[in-house]
Amino acid sequence: MKKYKVLLTSVLIVLLAVLCSGCSSILNKMENKEIRTYTETMVDAIIAKDFDTAYSLIEDACTKDEFAQVYNDMEVLLYDVKSYELKFAGFYSNTNISGGKSVTTLSTTYEMTDDADKVYVISVESSSEYEKLSHFDIQLYENTKLYVTGTIGGMKNASTLQWIMMLLNIPVLGLVIFAVIDCSRQKIKRKALWLVLIILGLVTFSLTLSTSNIHLNVNLGWLINYCAFIKYGDGSMILRFMLPVGAIMYFIMRNHLIKKASTPPQPPMPPQAPYQQGYIPQVQEPQPYNQSPAEYSQPTYPQPQDSDNP
């Protein structure tokens, strides 16, 4: 049973640690002020036709000639813009391990509205490999393919596979709810720990497929999510499956936990006499006498000696 305790404690510690780190990561990156500053500086430089300032923000990720081709297109796009309003639209964070080194990429999206009420979409990427930006792009909103299918709010034009993945959430969440109810009704030790493990013990596997790369992410807890097959307008896809590991572990060990809780501890047995422990004493048979019955019935006594007779 000690092995079960160690396993349960280890899994719970890992889940809580990853969950807390995930919460901290999301809160820190939800509105990255540094990325916003870089974005505003880049837009201002493009409007002012200041190539050197714009290039200084991305010089670690590309050469001048490579950036010049993109810069010219963005300068033409923002040629008549005099003022603008920038609105944070979302972000996506990804961590990959390459060559034994962990590289984190933060992709941020902004919506920009200029003084003529034109709406633009700005895509910004920053990487732990570079000091500032690793990618910057501006497009008119009407030219971008931002429609998404396969999410909870985007099932109108969903395919059969997208509906199957969405319906998988019913048995997955049903198993978690049933495990919580069953655990709450049972008299087991460390019930609170088991409830935390069931509720937070959700592992989500996300496989992202795009034209540039393929990567797999593993997330723990309720931070991300649900089963889904998400398709984006640019052709990229995300296949996401949620596995209720905590609920599965509970049902595997359920009978053992209930049996142990229902069995009262036995008091120690007091020491017992040998015959009470199944010991049968050996009875020895009587040994035959060496004397005859006559000799036995008439014992001999020592005769007194006459002192006159030598």
Helices and strands as residue ranges (DSSP letters): H 2-29, H 33-47, H 51-56, H 64-77, E 84-98, E 101-114, E 119-127, E 135-140, G 141-143, E 148-149, H 160-167, H 169-185, H 191-200, E 202-209, E 214-220, E 228-232, E 237-244, H 245-262, G 274-277, H 293-297
